């Protein structure tokens, strides 16, 4: 057996590239354990009728757009019922061939576009059936510091872990950004890593075909030489399998780190150590995993300023917590501003419903943070904007006067405000209109109170 050797540049222990006998033996032991269970091949569990039914239900509940064949999720059950035996035979023999995925580009805040791939509904069902069998086998082997796309793990747990490292004195973070990670996964390396967990050759063959299914972009089918398109059911699991090698390397070096999918941060005690770690881990990612590190976005600094999953660590007299990054606050305010603009069309109840969907979702995610003052300010500002929207819709003097009277304003005061020539925003801040359309009135009309939502969410955390 060859002994581990130190690299000449970073001083870390690294196993020789030639696989040792004991390491190979350990891998083969794992493969024997997970390749089959109770004498049943994993592919037989995939094509089991109950497993396929569960997969159909899951795909339908997830909804989603149709792929290149145009089949919708509502048509899936009928299709599978009609061709079930034929489908099971093709899967069992490994002759099933997925269709190319449909390319969709989603704009990102920085102006670039995120490339998504939408598989056809039947392929999503097959991927889901495979995931339901192999997911439970592979996931327990992942690092405890990995939180993305895993059962019973989420972003909030990752932030808690980051806070714990900060409290222990690791107050410098190495934020390493991977450029187009899902599009640059090396297929050959991924299959090598996957074979450590899964032995069934048919399942491995099917996964390989999903990786090589191609992409339909602008009417042309392009081959996929690398990557696992975002949008596929198996992509999150496969991305974790690939980056599990990174987790193992970081644990071997003794680093404190947190990873959520392709976002990961390494916590160290000094800025000098941070730059050294950034250099060495960049070499590992680019040389060993064949990934590309975005050097313009990768930074070393304080976690109180650098964001991770939209949060920054926040230190107060009461202890260490977190807060939303300024960019997250700005994006939230911009979205509410678009939904509450006074020129927009639609029923007021529908507008309030759309606003509630955004505010409730945002507070459910960021509500674990210290942001009482921000929520109070946003709540007041939003009520102000909705009063402006309502006032503009009361176009005529008679309508304004009648509505103000209905809401309890005296004749003279209502007539004076109804005849004003002041602008919408100024009137929406007036004492009379605030007296007519109180905060509790807006709540009665369906608007969620942000202060109440935040207090309830923060206390539950």
HELIX and SHEET records of a PDB file:
HELIX    1   1 UNK A   21  UNK A   35  1                                  15    
HELIX    2   2 UNK A   42  UNK A   46  1                                   5    
HELIX    3   3 UNK A   49  UNK A   62  1                                  14    
HELIX    4   4 UNK A   73  UNK A   75  5                                   3    
HELIX    5   5 UNK A   76  UNK A   93  1                                  18    
HELIX    6   6 UNK A  121  UNK A  138  1                                  18    
HELIX    7   7 UNK A  139  UNK A  141  5                                   3    
HELIX    8   8 UNK A  155  UNK A  167  1                                  13    
HELIX    9   9 UNK A  181  UNK A  183  5                                   3    
HELIX   10  10 UNK A  187  UNK A  195  1                                   9    
HELIX   11  11 UNK A  201  UNK A  211  1                                  11    
HELIX   12  12 UNK A  235  UNK A  253  1                                  19    
HELIX   13  13 UNK A  271  UNK A  287  1                                  17    
HELIX   14  14 UNK A  326  UNK A  339  1                                  14    
HELIX   15  15 UNK A  348  UNK A  366  1                                  19    
HELIX   16  16 UNK A  372  UNK A  393  1                                  22    
HELIX   17  17 UNK A  397  UNK A  406  1                                  10    
HELIX   18  18 UNK A  411  UNK A  418  1                                   8    
HELIX   19  19 UNK A  424  UNK A  428  1                                   5    
HELIX   20  20 UNK A  431  UNK A  436  1                                   6    
HELIX   21  21 UNK A  439  UNK A  444  1                                   6    
HELIX   22  22 UNK A  450  UNK A  460  1                                  11    
SHEET    1   A 2 UNK A   5  UNK A   6  0                                        
SHEET    2   A 2 UNK A  13  UNK A  14 -1                                        
SHEET    1   B 2 UNK A  36  UNK A  37  0                                        
SHEET    2   B 2 UNK A  40  UNK A  41 -1                                        
SHEET    1   C 4 UNK A 113  UNK A 118  0                                        
SHEET    2   C 4 UNK A 101  UNK A 107 -1                                        
SHEET    3   C 4 UNK A 215  UNK A 217  1                                        
SHEET    4   C 4 UNK A 220  UNK A 222 -1                                        
SHEET    1   D 4 UNK A 256  UNK A 260  0                                        
SHEET    2   D 4 UNK A 263  UNK A 268 -1                                        
SHEET    3   D 4 UNK A 172  UNK A 176 -1                                        
SHEET    4   D 4 UNK A 299  UNK A 301 -1                                        
SHEET    1   E 2 UNK A 311  UNK A 316  0                                        
SHEET    2   E 2 UNK A 319  UNK A 324 -1                                        
END                                                                             
